[in-house]
Amino acid sequence: MAELMRVGIVGGGAVTQVAHLPALRKLKGVEVVAVCDADLPKAQALAARFGIRDAYDDIEDLLEHAPVDAVAVCTPNHLHEAHAIAALTAGKHVLVEKPVALTVAGVQRVFKVAEKKGRSCLVGMSHRYRPDAQLIRGFVQSGELGRLESLQGSWHVFRPNRGALGWRQRRDLAGGGAMLDLGLTILDLGLWLAGFPAPRRVSAAFDRPARERAVENAGSAFVVCDDGPSLFVDVTWHHMGEGERFGVGVRGSAGAASLNPLSVWKELHGAPVDVSPHSAQGRESAFAASFRAQWAHFLACARGEASAPDPAEQVMLHRVMEAIYRSADDGRDVTL
C-alpha cells in the first residue's frame, strides 16, 4: 500500500472548489490536511465543508506548521511563481495551476528550484489528461493519422461583465486576458498532441479595450512550426451562442481527429471511415476525469513512481505565448 501523501491547497477559488478537492476525495493514499487563502473565513469555510483539518491565510504559516508533503498552488496568476518557489524551497512537491509564471524567466526559475531541491513540479495542464485527448494522442503517436499537417483549437465562453473577472482584467495580475486564460490550454494541448515541434513564426490579433494595458476579450493566433504542423488558436470571453464551446481538431495526411465530442476518421481502402472509439468513453465527465488523472500522475511523480513532463515543454509554451502577445501588441509577425 502506498504511503499516505499529505497535501496542502493554497488558494480557495473556483478551481479548488469544483475541480481539485472533488478529485482528491476520489483518490486513495492522499489526504488534504490544510487549506490556505488570503481570506481566512473563506479558507475556514472550505476546511469545514471538505473535512480539512487546518486553515491558514498565509502560505508561509502553512509551510511552517502544516504536516504536508505536497502543495497545490491555485492562487491568482501573479502569485504562482512566488508560491511555487516557496513550497519547493520548503521541500514540498508542487502542483501549480497554469500559468507557472508570467514570464519565461519566471518559468525557468521555478523549475530550477525544483531541480535543486529534488522535488516534482507538475503544471496543471489538466486537458492533457482528458480521456479523449489521451486517445487522440495514441492515434497520433502510432502514426495512424499519417503526418500531422495542422491543429486547430477554440475555446469560447461568455462572461457577462468585466467586473466578474476580478483580478483577471488586470494585466499586471493576470499576465494577459482571454488568450492566456483560455489560449494557453489550447496551445499546450496542440503542441503536446503534435509532440512539441519547434515553433518558428507567430502571428496574432486581439480584441481588447482601447485603454492602455487592458487585457484582451478575444484573440486568434497562428503558429508555424519547423518540420511540423501549423497550429491555429481562437478564444473569446464574449461568446454568442448556446453554451460554452471547446474543441481541438487534428488533421493528418491519412486521417483526422477531434475532441469534444471525440471523433476519429481514417482513410481505409481509399475512403474515409469513422473509427471513433466511442465505447471507450466512461460515465465520468472529461473534466472530472482529467483532474483525477492529473492528481494520480502527480502523486505517482511525488512518490518516485513516474516522471513529470519535461520542464522544457513549459519553457517552449511560454516562449510562444510571449511571441503571441508581442505579435498582437506590435501588429506584425514574430520569429522565434
PAFI-572345 format. One record per atom (N, C-alpha, C): x, y, z. Coordinates in steps of 0.02 Angstrom, whole numbers, plus 50000, padded with zeros to 5 digits. Layout:
BEGIN
XYZ ...
end
This chain:
BEGIN
500424994050000 500005000050000 500435006250000 500275011149957 500675017149951 500645021250015 501205024350032 501225028650091 500755034550082 500415036550136 499935042050133 500295048450113 500025051950063 500295058350041 499855063950069 500155068350107 499775073750139 499855080150097 499285083150080 499275088650033 498995094950065 499285100650048 499025107150066 498805110850004 498235114250007 497975118049950 498055125449964 498375129049919 498465136249927 498035139749875 497525143349898 497045146549853 496385142949856 495855146549875 495205143349884 494695145349833 494905147049772 494455149149720 494075143549686 493785145149628 493335140449594 493685133949575 494295134249549 494625128149526 494765123449584 494905126249643 494995122149702 494345118649722 493805122549721 493165120049746 492825115049699 492855116449634 492475112249587 492905106849553 493565107349559 493995102649524 494475098849571 494915102449604 495445099049642 495175095149702 494795098449745 494555094949805 494085089149790 493615089849742 493215084049724 493625078249696 494145079849656 494575074549628 494965071049683 495225074849731 495615071849785 495195067349829 494555068949836 494105064749875 494045057649847 494155056949782 494065050449749 494695046249747 495255049049771 495895045449766 496095042449833 496375036449831 496635033349891 497365035349901 497595034949963 498295036349978 498465043649981 497955048049985 498085055149989 497585058250038 497815063250076 497385066850122 497535074250118 497025078350109 497105085550112 497085087550186 497635090150212 497685091650283 497665099050298 497725103250246 497715110450258 497495114150195 497155119750205 496955124250151 497135131350171 497355135250122 497575142050135 497265146850085 497015152450110 496765157750067 496855164350103 496985169750065 497075176350096 496465178450135 495885175850116 495255176950152 495175171150201 495365172150264 495365166750313 494665163650324 494135167750331 493475164650338 493295160050279 493515161950218 493395157650160 493775151050168 494405151450190 494805145350200 494485141050254 494255144050307 493935140250361 493285136950338 492905140450297 492285137550271 492435131550226 492955132250184 493155126650141 493385120650183 493775122050235 494015116750278 493425113050310 492935116750333 492345113650364 491955109550313 491885112250253 491485108950200 491795102450178 492465102250172 492805096350146 493155092250199 493045093750262 493335089850316 494085090450320 494345096450309 495075097650310 495265100250380 495805097650406 495995098950475 496165106250489 496585109350449 496845116050465 496705121050409 496625127350428 496525132850381 497005138550398 497285141650346 497775147050354 497615152650306 497895158550321 497835164150274 498505166350247 499035162450260 499715164050236 500075157550219 500345157250159 500685151150137 501285149550181 501625154550207 502205153350250 501995149750314 501405151550341 501155148050401 500985140850385 500675139750327 500525132850307 501155128750301 501665131550267 502285127850256 502655126550321 502585130950369 502945130150433 502575125450481 501915125650481 501545122150533 501155116050509 500955115750446 500545110150423 500995104350401 500825098250418 501235092350401 501095090050329 501315094050280 501155092550210 501775089850173 501645085250128 502165082650084 502155086150016 501565088649997 501465091749931 500985097649938 501055102349892 500645108349893 500355109549823 499715111149820 499395113249757 499325120849759 499615124149709 499595131549705 499025133449658 498495136449686 497895138149647 497705145449659 498205149649668 498115156749681 498075160749616 497935167249619 497945171349557 498625170849521 498605171849456 499185170649413 499835173749437 499815180049459 500425183549476 500765180749539 500415176449576 500695173449636 500965166349624 500835163449567 501035156449555 501785155449564 502185159649533 502905158749537 503155159049608 502965164249645 503205165149714 502965159449759 502335157449752 502075152149794 502375145349777 502475144049713 502785137649694 503495137349720 503875142749713 504565142849737 504595142149812 504135145449848 504125144949921 504005137649942 503535134349911 503385127349929 503965122749910 504255123649852 504815119449832 505415120549878 505555126749895 506105128449940 506015125150007 505385124350028 505235121050091 505255113450085 505435110950027 505505103750017 504865100150000 504365103749974 503725100649956 503685099449881 503355094249862 503175093149792 502615098149774 502595100349711 502135105749693 501745104149630 501085104949635 500645105149576 500405112349570 500615115749517 500455122849510 499975123849452 499445127549463 498975129149410 499325133349356 499085132949295 499355137049241 499145144349250 499555149049228 500245148249204 500725147449262 501285144049250 501785143149303 502025149849328 502125154549282 502365161249297 502145165849241 502255172249250 502035177149199 502565178549146 503165175749154 503705176649106 504075170149096 504425169649040 504845163749028 505375163049082 505675168649101 506185168449153 505895165849218 505275167749233 504955165249293 504835157749291 504625155149233 504535147949224 505195144349237 505735146949209 506395143949218 506605144049291 506455149449327 506635149749398 506275144349438 505635143349425 505255138349462 505565131449453 505695129549391 505955122849378 506685122049401 507055127449403 507745127149429 507735125549503 507265128549541 507205127049612 506975119849622 506495117549581 506265110649586 506835105649576 507255107149526 507835102749512 508325102949570 508455108949596 508935109649651 508705105949713 508055106249727 507785103149787 507605095749776 507635093449714 507465086549700 506735084949712 506305089649694 505585088849704 505215089149638 504655085749635 504245085749575 503855092249570 503815095049510 503405100949497 503015099549434 502365098949441 501935097449384 501455103249374 501375105349311 500945110949293 500235108349279 499735112049302 499045109749296 498755110349227 499045106749179 498765106449112 498305100349109 497745100949143 497295095149153 497005092449088 496955096649035 496665094248973 497075088748940 497715088348956 498115082748930 497855076148956 497525076249014 497305070149047 496585068249030 496265072248987 495595070348965 495625063548929 495145059148941 495165052648906 495165053348830 494775058248803 494765058948730 495425061648704 495755066148741 496405068648720 496925063048721 496895058848772 497365053148776 497275048348718 496645047148699 496505042748643 496775045548577 496655052148567 496895055248505 497655055148502 497975056348559 498705056248560 498955049248542 498595044048563 498795037248544 498765036248469 498235038748437 498185038248364 498765042048330 498925047948357 499465052048328 500135048448335 500285046048396 500935042948408 501035036448371 500485032848358 500535026548321 500615027648246 500535033948224 500595035448153 499975033948113 499425032248146 498815030248110 498485035948072 498635042148093 498355047948058 498845050648005 499405047247998 499905049447950 500315055347977 500595059247932 500995065147952 500515070747971 500605073548031 500175079048053 500305085248011 499765088347988 499815094247946 499555100547980 499035099848022 498795105848057 498395103748119 498365108348167 497935107648226 497555114148235 496925113648252 496515119548263 496145118748330 496155124048370 495805123648434 495445130048450 494875129348484 494495135348504 494195134148573 494125139648609 493795139548674 493405146048680 492745145548677 492315151448678 491855151048738 491895156048782 491465156348841 491135163248844 490605163848884 490285170248893 490325172348966 490655177948978 490695180749045 490335187349043 489775188049079 489305193549068 489565200549080 490055201449124 490315208149134 491035207749159 491405212949146 492115213049164 492205213249239 491715215849276 491775215949348 491825208949377 491505204049344 491525197149367 492215193949358 492635197049317 493295194249304 493785195649360 493655200749401 494095202249457 494805203649434 495285200149467 495985201149452 496155199349380 495745195349347 495885193149278 495865198849228 495555204549245 495525210049198 496125214749205 496575213249251 497185217349261 497785213549234 498115216549185 498675213049153 499255211949201 499355216349250 499905215549297 499785209649345 499145207849355 498985202249399 498865195849361 498555196349303 498375190449264 498905188449213 499285193349188 499775192049136 499495192649066 498845192349060 498505192948996 497765191549005 497395191848951 496675190848954 496465184048928 495995184048881 495705177748857 496235173148826 496735176048792 497235171748760 497645167848811 497845171148866 498215167548917 497755162948957 497165165348973 496685161649014 496455155248978 496265155848916 495985150248878 496485147548826 496825152148793 497265150148738 497875146148759 498125147448819 498715143748843 498555136248846 497955134548869 497745127548871 497715124548801 497385128148755 497325125648687 498005124748654 498435129648663 499105129348634 499505123548663 499475122648729 499825117148760 499565110448734 498915109848729 498615103548706 498825102048634 498835107248592 499035106348523 499765104248516 500205107748552 500915106048549 501045099148577 500695097348631 500775090748662 500545085248615 499965086248583 499725081248535 500215080348477 500525085748457 500985085548400 501695083448419 501815082248483 502475080148505 502965085848512 502715091848523 503115097948533 503615099248477 503355100548416 503795102848362 504055109848378 504595111848346 504905118248361 504525123948327 504215128548365 503865134248334 504365138948301 504185141548242 504635145948205 504365153048197 503705153648186 503425160348172 502725160748202 502555166548228 501905167648260 501575173948233 500925173548221 500535179448201 499895179448243 499735185348273 499155185548318 498795192248313 498155192048330 497745198148333 497255197448391 497165202948429 496735202948487 496175207948480 495635206748517 495095211648526 495125213748599 495295220048611 495335222348681 495145229648686 494945231848746 494755238948756 495325243548739 495145249848723 495645254648700 496115256848755 495915256448818 496335259148871 496985255248877 497505258748896 498175256048898 498215250148946 498555244948924 498705239048963 498095234848981 497515236248950 496925232148963 497025225248933 496725220248963 496785213448937 496285212348881 496435207448839 496025206048780 495405201948799 494855203548765 494245199648772 494245193548727 494625193948673 494635188448624 495285188848585 495465183448552 496075183548512 496145177348469 496545178148417 496715172548373 497465172448362 497745166548356 498465165948345 498615160248298 499115161248255 499325156148207 500065154848219 500235148548230 500925146648246 501175141848193 501725143648160 502045139448110 502645136048141 502695129348133 503235125548163 503715122948110 504335121948129 504835118848085 504695111448080 504645108848020 504555101548009 503985098748052 503435102548056 502865100248095 502235103748074 501685102248106 501045105248087 500995112548109 500565116248076 500395122948099 499835122448151 499795127548194 499285127548246 498895133948243 498235133548248 497805139448249 497395139248313 497385144848350 497035145348413 496555151348410 495935150248431 495445155648432 495055155348498 495055160948535 494735161048602 494345167448612 493835167148656 493465173148673 493125172248741 493055177948776 492665178248837 491955180848822 491815182148758 491165185248741 490825181148687 490715174848701 490415170148653 489665171248647 489425171948586 488715172448573 488465165848545 488145161948586 487905155448563 487665151348622 487435145348608 487165141048660 487725137548697 487825139348759 488325135948800 489035137648781 489495134448816 490205135348804 490425130948747 490915133248709 491185129348653 491925128148664 492125121748665 492815119848674 492955114048628 493495114448590 493655108848546 494345109548514 494625103948496 495275103748462 495225098648406 495475100548346 495475096048289 496175094948264 496305088948240 496955086948214 496855084348143 497245086948097 497205084648027 497875081648007 497865075347985 498465072047962 498405069847889 498935067247862 498935065247792 498525058947779 498365055147833 497985048947824 497385048547870 497215054047903 496645053947948 496545060547983 496015060848022 495865066948060 495525064948125 495575069248176 495265067848240 495075074348274 494595073848318 494395079648358 494125077348425 494155081848473 493885080248539 493325085148557 492885082648599 492305086448624 491825088448569 491485083648535 491495076448550 492075072848515 492225066948540 492765062948512 492565060348443 493015061248395 492905058748327 493575057148296 493625051348265 494235049248231 494045046248163 494355048948110 494235046348042 494905044448011 494905038847975 495505036647940 495315034847868 495815035247825 495715033047756 495845025547752 495335021847734 495395014547727 495125012547658 495555009247620 495365006847553 495115012747510 495445018547517 495285024247475 494675028147494 494405027047555 493805030747577 493875032447651 493575038247671 493595040047742 493125035547783 493375033047839 492995028447881 493015030947953 492435031047986 492375033048056 492635027348100 493195028548135 493475023448180 493475025948252 493025030448268 492995033348335 492845028048387 493265027648440 493165022548492 492655024948545 492025025448524 491515028248569 491425024148632 491505017748629 491395013548688 491905014848742 492465018348725 492985019648775 492805025348822 492275029048807 492085034748848 491655032348907 491885033848968 491525031649028 490985036549048 490675035249106 490135039449129 490385045849163 491005045649187 491295051549218 491425056849166 491285063249181 491405068549133 492145069249118 492305071649057 493015072549039 493355077449087 492985082549110 493255087449157 493465084049222 493005080249252 493155076949315 493705071749307 493675067949252 494175062749240 494865065649232 494905071549200 495565074549187 495905076649252 495535079549298 495835081749361 496015075749405 495595070649405 495755064649444 496395061349417 496445060749350 497035057649320 497655061849330 497575068449326 498145072949338 498415072149408 497965071849458 498185070849527 498515064049536 498245058949506 498545052249511 499255052249484 499355055649428 500025056049399 500485060049444 500245065749469 500665069849512 500875066049575 500415062449606 500575058649666 501085053149650 501015050049591 501505044949571 502195048049561 502205054049533 502845057649524 503155059149592 502755061549639 503005063349705 503275057149742 502985051349728 503215045149761 503795041949723 504005044949667 504545042149628 504345036349584 503695035649572 503445030149532 503315032049459 503365038549443 503255040949375 503675047249365 503745049249302 504125055249286 503655060849266 503815066849289 503425072749269 503595074749198 503165078349163 503325080749096 503965084949096 504305084949041 504935088749033 504795096149044 505155099549090 505055106749101 505165110849037 505565108148990 505685111748928 505045113048889 504535108748900 503895109748866 503575116248889 503585117548954 503285123748979 503685129848960 504345129248956 504765134848934 504585136548862 504545131348818 504355132448749 503665135548744 503185132848781 502505135348780 502475142748797 502835144848847 502815151848868 503215156348820 503715153548787 504055157548735 503565159048678 503175154048659 502675155048606 502145160148629 501915159548692 501405164148716 501675171348719 502295172148740 502595178848739 502625181648668 502785177248619 502805179448549 502115181248524 501605177648546 500915179248527 500725186248552 500905187848613 500745194548639 501145199948605 501775198548588 502175203448551 501875204748482 501655199348450 501365200048383 500725204248386 500295202848435 499675206648442 499805213948461 500305215048505 500465221848526 500765226048469 501195222848430 501555226448377 501225226148309 500735221848301 500405221148236 500845218248182 501265213448199 501715210448150 501855203148168 502125199448119 502335192648134 502955192848179 503025187848221 503605187348265 503955180648252 504605180948241 505005174848231 505325172748295 505285166348310 505595163748371 506295161348357 
end
